[in-house]
Amino acid sequence: MTSPGTRADAEAEDLDVEEALALVKENPGPAHRGPAHPDRGGHGTPAPHHPADAHHRATPWPEARATAERAARAAARAARRTPVAVPLDAALGLTLAAPLAALTDLPSFDTSAMDGWALAGPGPWEVRDEGVLAGHAEPAPLTDGEAVRIATGARIPADTTAVLRTEHGRTDERGRLHPTREVGHGQDIRPRGQECRSGDQLLPVGTLATPAVLGLAAAAGYDTLTAVPRPRVDVLVLGDELLTEGLPHDGLIRDALGPMLPPWLRALGAEVRAVRRIGDDARALHRAVTASGADLIVTTGGTAAGPVDHVHPTLRRIGAELLVDGVEVRPGHPMLLARLKDDQHLVGLPGNPLAAVSGLLTLAEPLLRTLAARPAPEPYTLPLRDAVQGHPYDTRLVPVVLRDEGAVPLRYNGPAMLRGVAAADALAVVPPGGARSGQEAELLDLPWAAGGIGVCFT
């Protein structure tokens, strides 16, 4: 037997991920809390591509984000990934690659909207001994002057003229039912097809599968949804100095990124396939990168030019194309984005924790969002409650909490610190030179604080 959802799946057979992504671009997501930043209307000149060993300059922050989006669109075209049929309990956060068309009328039969009595004709009414419950077969028809007890959601007997709520009826000494207020024809009856008819389009391609969407799909008869597959990510944690348990000692420190990155990447829509600890081993890094079949490889640390920074040499060795090699942003300046294959990229995050968060939001977020065909959030601004010191030339990303239509900058915002961002709702985009108190700043929502789909980390 064909399961519900098959028909829409078949109708979307020729729609690939690239087409779904294009539809999302044409129909962006809902606006956030405020208007777009007036200075952020465009993304500037596209970043030039250059081989991994060429001379380069750091990329301006808005341009780096735009480059990551363009790279993802090119990868989606190259990969031609096929939409997948996903069970409802695994579809949260995915993007619909086929329209959601009702497979049944909703409701599929006339139902009672309230607990009370189903009535036929004018009262008073003789009440049947047995009532009507939800989930039971169609009850016997009513005759004029007859009523029957009925539960919310139960099928309405044929020839019912109205439902009288429990609190609006009384019975006399002879057991006859009387209304305590006027009864209107069709009152508290949900007629078949009130919400939709079979075949009606409920939601278009590009819709994000929220909990409400999953509920609607189930009500409309679906067991699976046709969706854009999650981009696959491998995480490579670099550094000999990292401990996985216990207290820091003897120059060793706890690894904060290993526990933080996988759930953060999942919140951005990715399927995290593996988290591997490479240490400072160039050969192991080369083997891990070349063996990966992920859409995106994320590395931590090793993006500078020190004696054990092996990311750049590895990219040169495999002939990768550097799309972004350093970004004019603090923290996180030495982040990078490289194209390994037409449909595979690597995001190199700095090793300092808050710098790595900056890299996630600057490069990984737009790339993963685009690969997953998620709608881009509308930029919004809020006034800063306190002045924020800026970098002379670079953008700063500063953790903030949102209070009374304003953004309060948090302390503990150094590159190696997570205390500020752990308490934050968003990161404020502070332009070069800083921002005064009351100045509007663009905000980047953190996935769990945005009230959106990113709150799911599974």
FENWOBEL-V166112 format. One record per residue. RES is the residue in three letters. PSI is psi in whole degrees, 0 to 359 (none if undefined). OMEGA is omega as a letter, one per 40 degrees, with the letter a starting at -180 (none if undefined). Layout:
RES/PSI/OMEGA
RES/PSI/OMEGA
This chain:
MET/138/i
THR/130/a
SER/155/i
PRO/146/a
GLY/342/a
THR/320/a
ARG/312/i
ALA/325/i
ASP/315/a
ALA/322/a
GLU/334/a
ALA/13/a
GLU/323/a
ASP/0/a
LEU/116/i
ASP/179/a
VAL/323/i
GLU/319/i
GLU/320/i
ALA/319/i
LEU/319/i
ALA/323/i
LEU/323/i
VAL/319/i
LYS/323/i
GLU/336/a
ASN/77/a
PRO/165/a
GLY/175/a
PRO/152/i
ALA/154/i
HIS/216/a
ARG/342/a
GLY/185/a
PRO/163/i
ALA/152/i
HIS/130/a
PRO/337/a
ASP/6/a
ARG/36/a
GLY/327/a
GLY/173/a
HIS/4/i
GLY/191/a
THR/137/i
PRO/144/i
ALA/134/i
PRO/144/i
HIS/145/i
HIS/149/i
PRO/163/a
ALA/341/a
ASP/12/a
ALA/158/i
HIS/143/a
HIS/170/i
ARG/156/i
ALA/148/a
THR/135/i
PRO/148/a
TRP/310/i
PRO/324/a
GLU/324/i
ALA/317/i
ARG/319/i
ALA/323/i
THR/319/i
ALA/320/i
GLU/315/a
ARG/320/i
ALA/319/a
ALA/322/i
ARG/319/i
ALA/320/i
ALA/321/i
ALA/322/i
ARG/320/a
ALA/321/a
ALA/328/a
ARG/49/a
ARG/139/a
THR/137/i
PRO/154/a
VAL/152/i
ALA/119/a
VAL/130/i
PRO/149/a
LEU/322/a
ASP/356/i
ALA/7/a
ALA/357/a
LEU/129/i
GLY/352/i
LEU/165/i
THR/132/a
LEU/130/i
ALA/3/i
ALA/148/i
PRO/148/i
LEU/104/i
ALA/137/a
ALA/132/i
LEU/0/i
THR/164/i
ASP/146/i
LEU/122/e
PRO/162/a
SER/357/i
PHE/163/i
ASP/129/a
THR/160/i
SER/133/i
ALA/352/a
MET/159/i
ASP/138/i
GLY/227/a
TRP/138/i
ALA/133/a
LEU/151/i
ALA/123/i
GLY/189/a
PRO/155/i
GLY/179/e
PRO/167/a
TRP/143/i
GLU/133/a
VAL/128/i
ARG/156/a
ASP/318/a
GLU/137/a
GLY/180/a
VAL/124/a
LEU/157/i
ALA/144/i
GLY/2/a
HIS/165/a
ALA/167/a
GLU/128/a
PRO/168/i
ALA/148/i
PRO/157/i
LEU/155/i
THR/160/a
ASP/137/i
GLY/10/a
GLU/148/i
ALA/159/i
VAL/139/i
ARG/139/a
ILE/144/i
ALA/156/i
THR/132/i
GLY/354/i
ALA/155/i
ARG/138/i
ILE/129/i
PRO/148/i
ALA/146/i
ASP/12/i
THR/136/i
THR/337/a
ALA/166/i
VAL/130/i
LEU/122/a
ARG/150/a
THR/317/a
GLU/354/a
HIS/17/i
GLY/157/i
ARG/154/i
THR/145/i
ASP/186/a
GLU/341/i
ARG/3/i
GLY/8/i
ARG/146/a
LEU/133/i
HIS/142/i
PRO/148/i
THR/357/i
ARG/168/a
GLU/142/a
VAL/125/i
GLY/150/i
HIS/131/i
GLY/7/a
GLN/133/i
ASP/33/i
ILE/127/i
ARG/107/a
PRO/151/i
ARG/135/i
GLY/14/a
GLN/320/a
GLU/319/i
CYS/163/i
ARG/154/i
SER/132/a
GLY/344/i
ASP/139/i
GLN/122/a
LEU/319/a
LEU/145/a
PRO/169/i
VAL/143/i
GLY/356/i
THR/137/i
LEU/133/a
ALA/91/i
THR/172/i
PRO/322/i
ALA/323/i
VAL/319/i
LEU/320/i
GLY/317/i
LEU/317/i
ALA/317/i
ALA/315/i
ALA/327/a
ALA/2/i
GLY/9/a
TYR/143/i
ASP/334/i
THR/162/i
LEU/142/i
THR/117/a
ALA/161/i
VAL/129/a
PRO/151/i
ARG/138/i
PRO/138/a
ARG/135/a
VAL/135/i
ASP/136/i
VAL/127/i
LEU/114/a
VAL/118/a
LEU/154/i
GLY/122/i
ASP/345/a
GLU/5/a
LEU/133/i
LEU/148/i
THR/354/i
GLU/165/i
GLY/187/a
LEU/151/i
PRO/146/i
HIS/150/i
ASP/42/i
GLY/358/i
LEU/148/a
ILE/159/i
ARG/142/i
ASP/113/i
ALA/334/a
LEU/326/i
GLY/312/i
PRO/333/a
MET/320/a
LEU/314/a
PRO/310/i
PRO/328/i
TRP/317/i
LEU/322/i
ARG/321/i
ALA/337/i
LEU/5/i
GLY/7/a
ALA/158/i
GLU/110/a
VAL/111/a
ARG/322/a
ALA/147/i
VAL/114/a
ARG/139/i
ARG/115/a
ILE/333/a
GLY/203/i
ASP/63/a
ASP/107/a
ALA/319/a
ARG/317/i
ALA/322/i
LEU/316/i
HIS/316/a
ARG/317/a
ALA/319/a
VAL/313/a
THR/337/a
ALA/347/a
SER/137/i
GLY/15/a
ALA/158/i
ASP/327/a
LEU/133/i
ILE/131/i
VAL/123/i
THR/156/i
THR/125/i
GLY/176/i
GLY/18/a
THR/357/i
ALA/210/a
ALA/29/i
GLY/176/a
PRO/337/i
VAL/20/i
ASP/98/a
HIS/2/a
VAL/309/i
HIS/312/i
PRO/323/i
THR/317/i
LEU/321/i
ARG/319/a
ARG/323/a
ILE/4/i
GLY/31/i
ALA/157/i
GLU/117/i
LEU/118/i
LEU/323/i
VAL/124/i
ASP/84/a
GLY/139/a
VAL/141/i
GLU/70/a
VAL/147/i
ARG/132/e
PRO/172/i
GLY/13/a
HIS/317/a
PRO/22/i
MET/161/i
LEU/159/i
LEU/127/a
ALA/144/i
ARG/117/i
LEU/317/i
LYS/175/i
ASP/328/a
ASP/23/a
GLN/135/a
HIS/163/i
LEU/129/i
VAL/119/i
GLY/115/i
LEU/144/i
PRO/160/a
GLY/333/i
ASN/136/a
PRO/310/a
LEU/329/i
ALA/324/i
ALA/321/i
VAL/318/i
SER/317/i
GLY/323/i
LEU/311/a
LEU/335/a
THR/315/a
LEU/313/a
ALA/319/a
GLU/308/a
PRO/327/i
LEU/311/a
LEU/318/i
ARG/318/a
THR/317/i
LEU/324/a
ALA/359/a
ALA/31/i
ARG/146/i
PRO/141/i
ALA/135/i
PRO/144/i
GLU/132/i
PRO/149/i
TYR/162/a
THR/155/i
LEU/154/i
PRO/140/i
LEU/136/a
ARG/338/i
ASP/156/i
ALA/148/i
VAL/125/i
GLN/137/a
GLY/170/i
HIS/148/a
PRO/325/a
TYR/339/a
ASP/155/i
THR/146/i
ARG/142/i
LEU/118/a
VAL/127/i
PRO/139/i
VAL/157/i
VAL/149/a
LEU/122/a
ARG/121/i
ASP/56/i
GLU/30/i
GLY/166/a
ALA/123/a
VAL/113/i
PRO/143/a
LEU/151/i
ARG/183/i
TYR/55/a
ASN/24/i
GLY/162/a
PRO/329/a
ALA/3/a
MET/140/i
LEU/355/a
ARG/321/i
GLY/310/a
VAL/335/i
ALA/335/i
ALA/1/a
ALA/158/i
ASP/335/a
ALA/173/i
LEU/130/i
ALA/137/i
VAL/106/a
VAL/121/a
PRO/164/i
PRO/138/a
GLY/346/i
GLY/183/a
ALA/141/i
ARG/164/i
SER/134/a
GLY/349/a
GLN/138/i
GLU/134/i
ALA/139/i
GLU/143/a
LEU/142/i
LEU/112/i
ASP/142/i
LEU/145/a
PRO/326/a
TRP/347/a
ALA/355/a
ALA/352/a
GLY/14/a
GLY/203/a
ILE/339/a
GLY/352/i
VAL/348/i
CYS/122/a
PHE/7/a
THR/none/none
